Amino acid sequence: MKTYFESYEQYKRQGNSIKTTTITAKQLLPALIAHMERMDRQFTLHINGQLPMPIDELLKEAFDQCHLEQPFYTQHCEKRSYKYRQLTKNRIKVEFTMRYRMARQEEKWIVDEIQTILKNRIHPDMSALQKVLIVHDYIARTYSYERHTEGSPFAVYTFMNEKHGVCMAYALLFEKMMEVLEIPCYYVIGKAAGEGTEGHAWNMVQIDGHWYHVDVTWDDIGSIPGREVRYRYFLVADEKMRLDHEWNENHYPICTSTKFEAFHRLYDGCVVNTSVYYPHPGNGHLYEMNLANYPLQAKQKLSVNIQFCFSINGLLYFRNDSHNRYLYQFEIAAEELTQLSAEPVIRIYETETTLEVLYADETTNSIQKLFSADTESEDSLRVETDENRLEVPLNTFGDSWVASVEQQADCQPMVFKSADGIELIVEDRCKQLTVDIYINRGLHIQITSKRKNVEFHQPAQLKMPTALIPGLEQQLSKQKALEYFTDENFIYIQLFKSVTIQLKK
């Protein structure tokens, strides 16, 4: 990478920081980065020595290159202005004013959220390839391209909250996740075919000593029916990337390896252990590619046409288009294929805690993720109420139980109780909560706050008399949808959000 300026790491190794106000021209870029990393709104620098170019050109060069280091902070700097004064022949005072697209509390929320997302998906023993693939798929499947957002479409905070944004947000989130995973990565600014004169952003990532391009924005194809993510721009060499992308090649490492070209025709993959499973781009059959063996080779696992392939709890779930578009589960080790629904599937998508299945009759099913990091025993699902919980009566109307509560600022955990033995214990402290439980060809649990669905940080615990809904345990056991256990009279279910558990007719 060719640049006039010192690197940020070199600048820090020399003992410099935001307290360093007198710098050389070569230190201008890292000094700016140090202040933007802290999101400083106003600061002053004194540049000593002979300049290699006029001061305005030097400042423009520094701002144009600041995305090469700490882009998560420098690119969130929305507006930059400065004024300068020549103090002596070889000393210039520059006063900077900055405006940012995120606040400090928003930055903290983003970093905490990223840590949680990666903890739930990434294991330390995974290879760099597995980690990069999982992050690529998470972003492409979870977010969508949209310029019209309530917050700034360029900001990662807006992107993660509203699930919409532009290429800058895609690339900044990817770069920040790579930083957390300690995988070398660049945020790349350039142009791309069809993007007009506005420019485009993507990433470069290093795997096993080689650099590759990754454009998650262009791999997000959620608007194509039945497909959500492709790999045409996943781990791409310069030669192929130049066909429809342009960038300043002096500012970035070269990408020459074609090791992962086997990915480029695939779509909708999911990682299980060291393999990726996906529908074959030609016949739609389930295929497996072992990421630990090179060259990468694919082999067929099932001769059925599949769509919406996901991995939850070590099992594959997909729509079987060879059998009425029903939901199927595939146990990889045993090679056991099981039909889970008798209703056609419209869509399958993933949340932080569940796999959501939408059926043609507009019903839904939630398959709960099991997190093994802090595995709880069955007894830990049984949480006894105590005097610190707010007790709320569940009103009974035939096969329906309803309650709503609104608390003051000092919120308490809650327990909802009915006269016939239903209990719902909520550990999260919510100001307003509405619970609607009803039985209609299955068990439906709707939990909302101000008419919006709730996702709990700590799982709620539902205690349900088994006599109220015969067959519930058998359905849970077959689908492995939720974490639960039973005793003689009750079934205890762990909930992170509203769910529907259908019973077969």
Salt bridges, closest charged atoms under 4 A:
GLU9 OE2 - LYS12 NZ 3.36
ASP40 OD2 - HIS35 ND1 2.87
ASP40 OD2 - ARG38 NE 3.26
ASP40 OD1 - ARG104 NH2 3.89
ASP64 OD2 - LYS60 NZ 2.68
GLU78 OE1 - ARG99 NE 3.70
GLU95 OE1 - LYS83 NZ 3.87
GLU95 OE2 - LYS93 NZ 3.98
ASP112 OD2 - LYS108 NZ 2.82
ASP137 OD1 - HIS136 ND1 2.90
GLU179 OE2 - LYS176 NZ 3.12
GLU198 OE1 - ARG147 NH1 3.32
ASP208 OD2 - LYS259 NZ 3.94
ASP215 OD2 - HIS200 NE2 2.75
ASP215 OD2 - HIS245 NE2 2.81
ASP219 OD2 - HIS136 NE2 2.78
ASP219 OD1 - ARG230 NE 3.88
GLU228 OE1 - ARG141 NH1 3.09
GLU228 OE2 - ARG347 NH2 3.70
ASP238 OD1 - HIS213 NE2 2.61
ASP244 OD1 - HIS245 ND1 2.70
GLU249 OE2 - ARG242 NE 2.91
GLU288 OE1 - LYS299 NZ 3.91
GLU288 OE1 - LYS301 NZ 3.83
ASP321 OD1 - ARG319 NE 2.73
GLU335 OE2 - LYS301 NZ 3.32
GLU350 OE2 - LYS369 NZ 2.81
GLU352 OE2 - ARG121 NH1 3.01
GLU356 OE2 - LYS497 NZ 3.58
ASP374 OD2 - LYS119 NZ 3.79
ASP386 OD2 - ARG389 NH1 3.97
GLU391 OE1 - LYS417 NZ 3.76
GLU427 OE2 - ARG389 NH2 2.43
GLU455 OE2 - LYS497 NZ 3.98
ASP487 OD2 - ARG382 NH1 3.25
